[in-house]
């Protein structure tokens, strides 16, 4: 089963009681700094502080009563787990979230605060996923993947609908690329409606699983390491069924960014917009700086995907941003 534009419209109706329609705002100061018309799609306005609430809500809303009563389980780098826990609480569904030890404490605590059961397992997304799948077999729970599922993709696609409703003349959309749910979903919606749009996916330098998998022609595992954009870490799943084939169809360009440029982009967002956001939220700006993207006179939407950032990360940002400017 693949995802269609019709599915995205269905998702938009289904998620309204839980997920917000987020604002698209123009940034004069960032526009001057990056010499383009920079607009910010503020997924930080979601109740959980990140875009993942859209897909998680739609996936849960589609479950039959019997599966809701058994409960759900997922693995996550943080934001999907928090989103699933929040949506499950709103819908009265028991939830368990598996996280690796690389997930920052602030995100672990945020998931726990939603009332879900939390398991910290292994040092990678793949190990956390394996623990979740074992629980499915052992306990009969329903697995809700973080990205590789038609309902998750459709839910994230609602971002694309909103962008085109608010900015029908957009030229470029830039978003973080990890498992492919965000880029795949919003790309499916936006580029089906407006094929001229340049959709840029941006990965971290160390751990670009989707990028490496596309090059290899099949899903591959990649080593994971700590990053300011920690929510972009993790593999795409060696048995990936949906996003691996979808992303290359909708993404027009891909860039990888280094930690120092992620830090610089986070500082820029703070200085220009008075917003502290997580590294994954500004990798589009990091790519523009590091790769000197020519956006002059173009209308560019940056998907500001989340603001769940720890104080330890902010300290590291200050140090790394100096490297990018030197």
C-alpha positions as CSV (number, residue, x, y, z in Angstrom):
1,X,0.0,0.0,0.0
2,X,1.5,3.3,-1.1
3,X,0.5,6.9,0.0
4,X,-1.4,9.2,-2.3
5,X,-2.4,12.9,-2.2
6,X,-5.9,11.8,-1.3
7,X,-4.5,10.0,1.8
8,X,-2.8,13.3,2.9
9,X,-6.2,15.1,2.7
10,X,-7.8,12.4,4.7
11,X,-5.0,12.7,7.3
12,X,-5.5,16.5,7.6
13,X,-9.1,16.0,8.7
14,X,-8.3,13.1,11.1
15,X,-5.5,14.9,13.0
16,X,-7.4,18.2,13.6
17,X,-8.5,17.3,17.2
18,X,-4.9,16.6,18.3
19,X,-2.3,18.3,16.0
20,X,-2.1,22.0,15.2
21,X,-2.1,23.8,11.9
22,X,1.2,25.6,12.3
23,X,2.1,29.1,11.2
24,X,4.3,30.1,8.2
25,X,6.1,33.3,9.0
26,X,8.4,35.6,7.1
27,X,11.8,36.3,8.6
28,X,13.2,39.7,7.5
29,X,16.5,39.3,9.4
30,X,17.2,35.7,8.2
31,X,16.3,36.9,4.6
32,X,18.9,39.6,4.8
33,X,21.5,37.2,6.3
34,X,20.9,34.4,3.7
35,X,20.1,36.8,0.8
36,X,16.7,35.1,0.0
37,X,13.1,35.3,1.0
38,X,13.2,33.1,4.1
39,X,9.9,31.8,5.4
40,X,9.7,29.5,8.5
41,X,7.2,26.7,8.9
42,X,7.0,26.6,12.6
43,X,6.4,23.0,13.6
44,X,7.7,24.1,17.0
45,X,4.1,25.3,17.6
46,X,2.9,21.7,17.9
47,X,1.8,20.7,21.4
48,X,4.8,18.3,21.5
49,X,7.2,20.9,20.0
50,X,7.8,18.9,16.7
51,X,6.2,17.8,13.5
52,X,6.1,14.2,14.4
53,X,2.7,14.6,16.1
54,X,1.0,14.7,12.7
55,X,2.0,11.2,11.6
56,X,1.7,9.6,15.0
57,X,-1.8,11.0,15.4
58,X,-3.0,9.8,12.1
59,X,-1.6,6.3,12.5
60,X,-3.3,5.9,15.9
61,X,-6.6,7.3,14.6
62,X,-6.7,4.5,12.0
63,X,-6.3,1.7,14.5
64,X,-9.3,-0.6,15.0
65,X,-10.7,-0.9,18.6
66,X,-9.0,-4.3,19.3
67,X,-5.5,-3.0,18.6
68,X,-6.1,0.2,20.6
69,X,-7.1,-1.9,23.6
70,X,-3.9,-4.0,23.3
71,X,-1.7,-1.0,23.2
72,X,1.0,0.3,20.9
73,X,4.8,0.4,20.9
74,X,7.4,2.3,18.9
75,X,11.1,3.1,18.7
76,X,12.3,6.7,18.3
77,X,15.2,9.2,18.4
78,X,12.9,11.2,20.7
79,X,10.4,13.3,18.9
80,X,8.3,10.5,17.4
81,X,8.2,8.8,20.8
82,X,7.0,12.0,22.5
83,X,4.4,12.5,19.7
84,X,3.1,9.0,20.0
85,X,2.9,9.2,23.8
86,X,1.0,12.5,23.6
87,X,-1.4,11.3,20.9
88,X,-1.9,8.0,22.6
89,X,-2.8,9.8,25.9
90,X,-5.3,12.0,24.1
91,X,-6.9,8.9,22.4
92,X,-6.8,6.7,25.5
93,X,-4.4,4.1,24.1
94,X,-1.6,2.5,26.2
95,X,1.8,3.2,24.7
96,X,5.4,2.0,25.1
97,X,8.4,3.8,23.6
98,X,11.9,2.3,23.0
99,X,14.8,4.7,22.9
100,X,18.5,4.2,22.4
101,X,21.0,5.5,24.9
102,X,22.0,8.2,22.4
103,X,18.7,10.0,22.9
104,X,19.3,13.1,25.0
105,X,17.9,13.0,28.6
106,X,15.6,16.0,27.9
107,X,13.8,14.0,25.2
108,X,13.7,10.8,27.3
109,X,12.2,12.8,30.2
110,X,9.7,14.5,27.8
111,X,8.4,11.1,26.7
112,X,8.1,9.9,30.3
113,X,6.2,13.0,31.2
114,X,3.4,12.0,28.7
115,X,2.7,8.9,30.8
116,X,3.9,6.2,28.4
117,X,6.2,3.4,29.4
118,X,9.8,4.0,28.3
119,X,12.5,1.4,27.6
120,X,16.1,2.6,27.0
121,X,17.7,-0.1,24.9
122,X,21.1,-0.3,23.1
123,X,23.1,2.4,21.4
124,X,21.4,2.7,18.1
125,X,18.0,3.2,16.6
126,X,18.2,-0.2,15.0
127,X,18.7,-1.8,18.5
128,X,15.7,0.1,19.9
129,X,13.6,-1.0,16.9
130,X,14.6,-4.6,17.5
131,X,13.4,-4.4,21.1
132,X,10.1,-3.0,20.0
133,X,9.6,-5.7,17.4
134,X,10.3,-8.4,19.9
135,X,7.6,-6.9,22.2
136,X,5.2,-7.1,19.3
137,X,5.8,-10.8,19.0
138,X,5.9,-11.4,22.7
139,X,3.1,-9.2,24.0
140,X,0.9,-8.7,21.0
141,X,1.4,-4.9,20.9
142,X,0.8,-2.9,17.7
143,X,4.0,-1.4,16.3
144,X,3.8,2.2,15.0
145,X,7.0,2.9,13.1
146,X,8.6,6.4,13.3
147,X,8.6,7.0,9.6
148,X,8.2,3.9,7.3
149,X,4.4,3.6,7.2
150,X,1.8,5.0,4.8
151,X,-0.2,6.7,7.6
152,X,2.9,8.3,9.1
153,X,3.9,9.6,5.6
154,X,0.4,10.9,5.0
155,X,0.3,12.7,8.3
156,X,3.6,14.4,7.7
157,X,2.4,15.3,4.2
158,X,-0.1,17.7,5.7
159,X,2.8,20.1,6.2
160,X,3.1,20.3,2.4
161,X,-0.6,21.1,2.1
162,X,-0.3,23.9,4.6
163,X,2.8,25.4,3.0
164,X,1.2,25.6,-0.4
165,X,-2.0,27.1,1.0
166,X,-0.1,29.8,2.8
167,X,2.7,30.3,0.1
168,X,1.5,29.0,-3.3
169,X,4.4,30.8,-5.0
170,X,7.1,29.0,-3.0
171,X,10.2,28.1,-5.0
172,X,12.2,26.0,-2.5
173,X,11.3,23.8,0.5
174,X,14.2,22.6,2.7
175,X,13.8,20.0,5.4
176,X,15.9,17.5,7.4
177,X,16.3,14.1,6.0
178,X,16.6,11.0,8.2
179,X,14.2,8.1,7.8
180,X,12.3,9.9,5.1
181,X,8.9,10.4,6.6
182,X,9.1,14.2,6.6
183,X,10.7,14.7,3.2
184,X,8.7,11.9,1.6
185,X,5.4,13.1,3.0
186,X,5.7,16.8,2.4
187,X,7.3,16.1,-0.9
188,X,4.5,13.9,-2.0
189,X,1.9,16.5,-1.2
190,X,3.8,19.6,-2.3
191,X,5.3,18.3,-5.6
192,X,2.2,16.5,-6.6
193,X,0.4,19.9,-6.5
194,X,3.3,22.0,-7.6
195,X,5.9,19.9,-9.5
196,X,8.2,22.9,-10.0
197,X,9.1,23.1,-6.3
198,X,12.7,22.4,-5.5
199,X,12.6,20.1,-2.5
200,X,15.9,19.9,-0.6
201,X,16.7,17.2,1.9
202,X,19.5,17.8,4.3
203,X,21.3,15.1,6.3
204,X,24.0,15.1,9.0
205,X,27.5,14.3,7.8
206,X,27.9,11.2,10.0
207,X,24.9,9.0,9.9
208,X,23.2,9.9,6.6
209,X,21.4,6.6,6.3
210,X,18.9,7.5,3.6
211,X,21.6,9.1,1.4
212,X,23.9,6.1,1.8
213,X,21.1,3.7,1.1
214,X,20.1,5.5,-2.1
215,X,23.7,5.4,-3.3
216,X,23.9,1.7,-2.5
217,X,20.6,1.0,-4.2
218,X,19.2,-0.8,-1.1
219,X,18.7,0.0,2.6
220,X,22.0,-0.1,4.5
221,X,23.0,0.3,8.1
222,X,25.3,3.2,9.0
223,X,27.2,3.9,12.2
224,X,25.5,6.3,14.6
225,X,27.2,9.1,16.5
226,X,26.2,12.0,18.6
227,X,25.0,15.1,16.7
228,X,23.5,18.5,17.4
229,X,20.8,17.3,15.0
230,X,20.3,14.1,17.0
231,X,16.8,13.6,15.7
232,X,18.3,13.0,12.2
233,X,20.3,10.0,13.5
234,X,19.3,6.4,13.1
235,X,18.9,4.0,10.2
236,X,16.0,3.7,7.7
237,X,15.4,0.0,8.5
238,X,16.9,-2.8,6.4
239,X,13.4,-3.9,5.5
240,X,12.3,-0.4,4.6
241,X,9.0,-0.7,2.6
242,X,8.0,2.8,1.8
243,X,10.2,5.8,2.4
244,X,13.3,4.4,0.6
245,X,11.4,4.2,-2.7
246,X,9.4,7.4,-2.1
247,X,12.2,9.9,-1.2
248,X,14.2,9.7,-4.5
249,X,11.0,10.4,-6.4
250,X,10.1,13.6,-4.6
251,X,13.5,15.0,-3.4
252,X,15.2,17.2,-6.0
253,X,18.5,17.9,-4.1
254,X,20.4,16.5,-1.2
255,X,23.1,18.0,1.0
256,X,25.1,16.8,4.0
257,X,26.1,19.3,6.7
258,X,28.8,19.4,9.3
259,X,28.3,20.1,13.0
260,X,29.9,23.5,13.0
261,X,27.4,24.8,10.4
262,X,24.5,23.3,12.2
263,X,25.7,25.2,15.3
264,X,26.0,28.4,13.3
265,X,22.4,28.0,11.9
266,X,21.1,27.5,15.4
267,X,22.8,30.7,16.5
268,X,21.4,32.5,13.5
269,X,17.9,31.4,14.4
270,X,18.4,32.7,18.0
271,X,19.9,36.0,17.0
272,X,17.5,36.7,14.1
273,X,14.3,35.2,15.5
274,X,14.8,34.8,19.2
275,X,14.1,31.1,18.9
276,X,16.1,28.2,20.3
277,X,15.4,25.2,18.1
278,X,17.0,21.8,17.7
279,X,19.7,21.2,15.1
280,X,17.5,19.2,12.8
281,X,15.2,22.2,12.5
282,X,17.8,24.4,10.9
283,X,19.8,22.1,8.7
284,X,18.3,23.8,5.6
285,X,20.0,27.1,6.7
286,X,23.2,25.1,7.5
287,X,23.2,23.7,4.0
288,X,22.7,27.2,2.5
289,X,25.7,28.5,4.4
290,X,28.1,25.5,4.0
291,X,27.3,24.8,0.3
292,X,26.7,28.5,-0.7
293,X,23.3,27.7,-2.2
294,X,22.1,30.4,-4.6
295,X,18.7,31.3,-3.2
296,X,18.8,35.0,-4.2
297,X,15.3,36.3,-5.2
298,X,13.8,32.9,-4.4
299,X,11.0,32.2,-1.9
300,X,12.4,29.6,0.5
301,X,10.5,27.7,3.2
302,X,12.6,26.2,6.0
303,X,10.7,23.5,7.8
304,X,11.5,24.3,11.5
305,X,10.9,20.7,12.6
306,X,11.3,20.9,16.3
307,X,12.5,22.8,19.4
308,X,13.2,19.9,21.8
309,X,16.8,20.9,22.6
310,X,18.7,20.4,25.9
311,X,20.8,22.9,27.8
312,X,23.9,20.7,27.2
313,X,23.4,21.0,23.5
314,X,23.1,24.7,23.6
315,X,26.4,24.9,25.4
316,X,28.0,22.8,22.7
317,X,26.4,25.0,20.0
318,X,28.2,28.1,21.4
319,X,31.6,26.5,21.0
320,X,31.0,24.9,17.6
321,X,29.5,28.1,16.1
322,X,32.8,29.8,16.6
323,X,34.5,27.1,14.5
324,X,32.1,27.8,11.6
325,X,32.8,31.5,11.7
326,X,36.6,31.2,12.0
